[in-house]
Each structure stands twice: as C-alpha cells, then as structure tokens.
Amino acid sequence: MAESGPSSMEFKRCANPTVGIEWELQLLDAETLDLRPGIMPLMELYPGGDFVKPEFVQSCVELTSPVSDTTDDAVRHIGQTSSKVLRRCEELDMTACGAGTHPFCRRLALITPTPRYSRLEESHGILAHTQITFSTHVHVGMPSGDDAMRAMSRLIPALPALIALSANSPFWRGHETGHAAYRHRILAAAATYGIPTSFGCWADFEGFYHAAISAGMIEHFKDIHWDIRPHPDFGTLEIRVMDAASGLQDVHALAAFARVLAVCMARTTDGEVRRILPATLPVWVERENHYRAGRIGIDADYIYNEEGRRRPIRGLIEDLIALCGPIAEEIGESEGLQLARAMLDGRMGYSAQLDVFSATDSMHAVTADLARRLQQRRG
C-alpha cells in the first residue's frame, strides 16, 4: 500500500538546535571497485537497521547519527559505525568510498525493494535507474515550523556556497564532466529535486503540501527532494544540497557549517543577514548561481542582485563563516566551523579527484584513492 501523508502537518518542535547527520557511501566490489548492489546482504548483518540503512539504489549504504547536541558527537558516532561497516563489507568482498558520483560505473542501478522505493521506481521510469548519486544530509532542530521556514527562506540564496564547498563529483560514467559537482545535473532531471520554493510561514508550507497531495504530485512529504526541506516528524530543517564527503573530517566541517548557518538564519535579524545575502533573487539568478557553484566549484562567481553584479563565492563563504562565529561558540561548533574555514585553504574534494586522474589517467585509480581515504579514517 502506498504511503499517504498525515492529515495535518504538525511540526514536532525541538527546544534545542540538535543535529543529525546522514552520510551516503558507495558500495564497491573489492576487486574491480565498480559499484556493487550489495545493500541487501549487508543489511542482513544489521537486522535492526539502527544507524545503518538502505537507500534508493542498492549500491548505497546510509550511515546515520543519533540526535546529537554537537556535530562533534554526531561525527564521532558515525566514525564508529563506519569502521564496523567497512569490516562487514570486507566479509562480503566489498569496500566503500565517499563521493557524489562514482567515477566510472556505467550500469543502471538496481532499486532497493521497499514499498516506498518500488513506488518511486514505478513513477520515475528510467530516471530511477540513472540517478546514482550520493550525498551528505544534515538535520538541524528548529523550535517551530515558522522558524524552520524563516531559516529555509534565508538559506536559499546561500545554497550555492554549500554546493561549492562540498563539491565532490567531477566524474560520471567514465567521463570527466567539467563540473565540480555533477551530481546536481543528474538530479535535475527529476521533478522534485533542486531549489526549493520560499514560504513565509509554516501555514504556507502546509497549504502547499496539501495542494501537492491533491494534485498527485507527491504522496508523502518525503517525496519532496529539494536541496533543503523541513522534516516535521523530526522537528528539523534538513539540508540536502551537499555531495557525499570523502572522509570524516570533511563530514565534520560541512555538517558544522550547515548546522551553524541554519541556526544563524533562524535567529539573526534581517539587517545582519542582508549585509551578506540578498533578501530575494530572480529565479534566473538563483538557477545560475546554483549552476555555477556546481560547474566551477569554489572559484565560481556569485551573482548577488538582479543587475548581474558578482562577487567570488569564496568570499561569500568567508563572510558567512564570520557571521556564524558567535552562534558557533554558543552552540559548541567553533571547532567544526574552523574546519570548514580550513577547507577553503586545502584541496577541495573535486580537485583531489581531478589531481589523481591527471597523474594516472585512470578512473580506477581515482576510485582506489577514494576508498583508501575512507579506510584511513577507520577507528
């Protein structure tokens, strides 16, 4: 039976700005390093499914944290889980890696046979089998649905900053794509992915939700796959725009930045936010900024008004980190925010992959390096 949405969209409030992380890893054949549809035998070793979960395609395993008070706590738990999962993968002649796309796999995906995923497979057609992507999601607790909508609306202009900082998918089906984060181009083919609509309050979102149900657009709020969305059952704002990171330190940095940014957007005055981010942008500007961040990455320009004026996206990220500093200290995220700042001075995820390919001319070598980097973080 297909899922149906709740008759009312109660937002289960979080008194504190908790954090939860979902990190999607690629399951690989240990010998060939091609994607392997191994989630079903892996889940037999995790019958309870606590913190290790299947995802839409069978070549993905999702590692989740418990609801945590700080990103450091959430990442520590995920690190322990990832070490155990990698050992389990070895028992099944598999390994794993973290990146937004697999460098060379050309096969269509097998869909995980759950009722919801089977329904999505039927409704998506061939798209279901080509959307082989992997991401890092961050849930941030919100005190109310209205606060979640305020933070979401203010975050929409900042999404290109998160795309650029997390970009980690330069290859697709054996090709160098020319994109830092090609994952977004793959997902753009489906109807419910990409830039969200801005809502003035929770009642506005609830009205949209019921209209989308009536129109047959969705059957459940989880069918909305926007880059950022509310999760009323958890009482969170879920930031979904980032590529899967290659290691725990980058997970920590990205999750801390996303968490602090969401809390800052919920609490900060309009005047403080508008010193850095525009209140609204024309749709064409939003789409262009989104595209540029995924295409060029950290060296992209950001269009900040309808007249086409630009600034480096690197500078935008630096300003956002500075804006978030006081709140980061308040909620225990100063270290994580510094890790995000340090990412700007290091090799970005997409750059590291491109460097390996430039040195070896081998997609297999790129994948082997990704798997090695994940293995190095075993604890």
Secondary structure, DSSP 8 states (H G I E B T S, - for coil): ------SS------SS--EEEEEEEEEEETTT--B---HHHHHHT-TT-SSEEE-SBTTEEEEE---BSSHHHHHHHHHHHHHHHHHHHHHTTEEEE--SS-SS--S---B--SHHHHHHHHHHTTHHHH----EEEEEEE-SSHHHHHHHHHHHGGGHHHHHHHH--B-EETTEE-S-SBTHHHHHTTSTTEES----SSHHHHHHHHHHHHHTTS-SSGGG-EESEEEETTTTEEEEEEEE--SSHHHHHHHHHHHHHHHHHHHHS-HHHHHTTS-S---HHHHHHHHHHHHHHGGG-EEE-STT--EEEHHHHHHHHHHHHHHHHHHTT-HHHHHHHHHHTTS--HHHHHHHHHHHH--HHHHHHHHHHHHHTT--
